[in-house]
Amino acid sequence: MKHLEYKGYTGTIEYSKEDELLFGKVIGIKSLLSYEGSTGTELEADFKGVIDEYLRDCKESDIKPEKPFKGSFNIRISSELHRDAAIKAMELNTSLNGFVSESIRARLLKEHS
């Protein structure tokens, strides 16, 4: 397992050799939510506890919890790459969003095989 997953939130798994401690943080949101544990079981329990506490605090404060990985992001690329991608998308009769999504999906599948 490379990441922890709980209630739609994803967390990292890292190790501090100096402290002999596992730790991580929730990714995909602006809030800093971190957790730790001496074992994998402890790390996962603390991760879930941090998520539950965050959601409870949001509810008590009448704040909408951040939704991780909303599905939109901005990227900066060269104008030439932008042009080439837009032209290729038109040739494939798809949108630039569709072309970029499929390109990312193909790269991820390649990485996993």
C-alpha positions as a printed Julia matrix, in Angstrom:
113×3 Matrix{Float64}:
   0.0    0.0     0.0
   1.45   3.35   -1.05
  -1.31   5.55    0.37
  -4.07   5.42    2.93
  -7.7    5.92    1.86
 -10.67   6.79    4.06
 -13.98   8.56    3.37
 -12.68   9.92    0.07
  -9.46  11.3     1.57
  -5.97  10.12    0.68
  -2.94  10.19    2.96
   0.77   9.65    2.47
   2.89   7.07    4.26
   6.4    8.16    5.23
   9.05   6.97    7.66
  11.36   8.94    9.94
  14.47   6.86   10.58
  15.63   9.3    13.26
  12.39   9.02   15.22
  11.62   5.44   14.16
   8.12   6.64   13.42
   5.65   6.38   10.55
   3.9    9.61    9.63
   1.9   11.2     6.86
  -0.4   13.97    5.76
  -3.7   14.19    3.92
  -3.15  15.27    0.33
  -5.46  17.04   -2.1
  -6.76  19.66    0.34
  -5.39  22.97    1.62
  -5.86  22.15    5.31
  -2.87  20.52    6.98
  -3.98  17.22    8.48
  -1.13  15.03    9.73
  -0.93  11.77   11.63
   1.65   9.31   12.98
   2.14   5.88   14.47
   4.77   3.39   15.55
   3.19   0.63   13.44
   1.13   0.48   10.28
  -1.95  -0.29   12.35
  -1.35   2.75   14.58
  -0.68   4.97   11.55
  -3.91   3.92    9.87
  -5.93   4.38   13.08
  -4.51   7.89   13.6
  -5.17   8.74    9.93
  -8.82   7.72   10.26
  -9.09   9.57   13.58
  -7.72  12.77   12.02
 -10.26  12.55    9.17
 -13.14  11.89   11.57
 -12.03  14.78   13.8
 -11.71  17.11   10.8
 -15.21  16.24    9.58
 -16.65  16.6    13.1
 -14.95  20.01   13.57
 -16.3   21.19   10.21
 -19.81  20.08   11.13
 -19.64  21.75   14.57
 -18.32  24.99   13.02
 -20.86  24.83   10.18
 -18.01  24.81    7.65
 -18.13  22.77    4.46
 -15.25  20.24    4.52
 -12.77  20.52    1.69
 -13.37  18.02   -1.08
 -10.1   16.41   -2.16
  -9.17  16.24   -5.83
 -12.18  18.12   -7.21
 -11.39  17.11  -10.78
 -10.17  20.44  -12.06
  -6.68  21.9   -12.1
  -4.67  24.41  -14.06
  -1.42  23.58  -15.77
   1.2   25.76  -17.39
   2.74  24.46  -20.59
   4.53  26.06  -23.51
   2.4   27.67  -26.2
   3.79  25.15  -28.71
   2.7   22.17  -26.6
  -0.71  23.8   -26.05
  -1.1   24.28  -29.82
   0.02  20.73  -30.63
  -2.32  19.21  -28.04
  -5.27  21.32  -29.23
  -4.66  20.33  -32.85
  -4.33  16.65  -31.93
  -7.56  16.85  -29.92
  -9.36  18.32  -32.94
  -7.93  15.59  -35.18
  -9.25  12.99  -32.74
 -12.62  14.76  -32.62
 -12.42  15.32  -28.87
 -12.03  18.26  -26.54
  -8.69  19.4   -25.16
  -9.93  18.29  -21.72
 -10.76  14.85  -23.1
  -7.38  14.59  -24.8
  -5.47  15.61  -21.66
  -7.56  13.27  -19.47
  -6.94  10.33  -21.79
  -3.22  11.16  -22.01
  -2.91  11.19  -18.21
  -4.92   7.96  -17.93
  -2.7    6.24  -20.53
   0.46   7.35  -18.73
  -0.83   6.1   -15.38
  -1.8    2.75  -16.89
   1.67   2.48  -18.44
   3.25   3.2   -15.04
   1.17   0.45  -13.38
   1.95  -2.25  -15.91
